[in-house]
Amino acid sequence: CRPFSADRKGLVLGEGAGMAVLESYEHATRRGATILAEIAGVGLSADAFHIAAPSVEGPASAMRACLADAGLNAEDVDYLNAHGTGTKSNDQTETAAIKRVFGNHAYSMSISSTKSTHAHCLGAASALEMIACVMAIQEDVVPPTANYREPDPACDLD
């Protein structure tokens, strides 16, 4: 798929699985585990709008809740792994939601969609994307949005 690209034509379904061990910091240090990352905050929303044409407020609410749970300001975020399905409506809505939450900072932080490399694996998507983000932190890289060809004025973040 080609998330955020003007010539995108929708999502590509993929197959995959991912697994991560989540445990408390105390438990991990007691057993001498190598800690790769920390989940600082979470947020979700269920706006019950339209699955193929979501409202901007749904994803914006989830991002605001995540920042609040983590005790972070928008300016503290360096990278955002976008949902980026490659559908016209979702990519535009997500771009608008990111702008609503992050304001001008949205233009200076890195944003990409790893679905461009592993497709949308539905139930496995969040695990695969989390693993990609943890690996990116370990390697000090920003995952690219593969297959991005031409800018869409409605999706003007990078």
N, C-alpha and C positions, 0 to 999 in steps of 0.2 A: 504494500500500500504506500501511498505518498501523502502522509499527514501534512497539512498546512500548505501544500503545493497547489497552485491555481489549477493544475490539470488533474487533481485527484478525482477518483471515480468511485470511492467507497472503500469499505474495509475488505481486508483479505483474511479469511479464516485460517488459522494454523492449528497444529497439534503440538502439545508440549506439556511438561510437568515441571514443577519446581518445588523445592522443599528447603525450609530453613528451621533451625533450632532457635526458638525464642525462650529465653529464661531470664530470671531476675539477675541484676548485676551481682548481688551478693552470692547467689548460687554459682554463677559463672566463675567468679574469682575464687570461691572456696575450692572448686574442682580444678582450678588452673587453666581454664579455657582461654583460648585466644579470642578476644572480643573484636569482631569485625566492624560492628556498627551499633548504634543505639537508636531505638525508636523514641524520639523525643516527644512526639505528640501525634494524636490521631483526630480525624474529623470525618463526619459523613453527613449526608443529607438524603432525604427521600421526598423530593418535591412533587412526585406523582403528576408530573406534567406530561410530556409526550416522549416516548423512548427514542424516536428518530429526530425530534425537534425539541431538545430540552430547553428549559428556561435558563437564562443567565444566572438567576438567583440560586438555583440548586447547587451547581458547582462552586459558586462564590461562597455560599454558606458553608460548604464542606471545607474549603480552604481557610476561611476565617476561623472556623472551629478548630482546625488543626493548629493554626498559629497560636490561638489562645491556649489550647491544651499544652503546647510546647513552651509557652511563655516567651514567644518570639514576636518581634515586629516584622513587618513585611520586608524591611530593608536588611534584615539578618539573613535572608535567603539568597544563596548564590546560584542554585540550580533548581529547576522544576522539571520533573519528568512528567510531561503532559499525557493525558489519556490518548489524544491524537489518533482517532480511529481512521482518518482519511475520508470521512464523509463530509460533504459540504456544510451541512447544518451543524454537526457536532463541533467541527474544528472552528467554525466562526463563533459559536456560542462559547466554547472554551476560551478562545482568545479574548472575547469580551469579558468573561468572568475573571480571567487573570488580570486584565487591566483594571477591573473594578476593585479587586482586592489589593493589588500591588501598586496601582497608580503609575507614576512615572518610572518607578523602580523596575517595572516589568520590561522596560526597554534596555536596562543595563544588566539584568541577570541572564544567565544561560537557560534556555528552554529547548527541549527536544522531546521526541517521542520514540521510545525504543520499539514500539509496535512496527515501525518501518523495517526492522531487522528480523523480528520473530513472528510477525503477524499478530492477529488478535486471537489469542488462545482461550478466550472466554473465561471460564473458571480458573484457569491457570495463569491468566494474564498478570494479576497482581503479584503473584509469587515470582514470575519471571522478571517483571519490571523491578521488583525489590532487589532481586539478585543482581540484575544489571547495574542498579544504582550503587549497591554495596561494592561491587567490583570496580565501578568507576571511581568511587572514593578511594579504594585501595590503590588504584593505578594513577590517581590524580588526573583523570581525563573527564571530559564531558562527552557522553555518548552522542553521536551524530544522529540527525534525522535523515536516514538513508532515502534515496529515491526522490529527494526534494529537487524539483526542477525549475519551477518558476514561481516568483512571489505572488501571493494573493493579497491584494490591498486590505481585505477584511481579516487577514491573518498575518499581521505585520510584526510579530514578535520573533525573536531568534534566541 
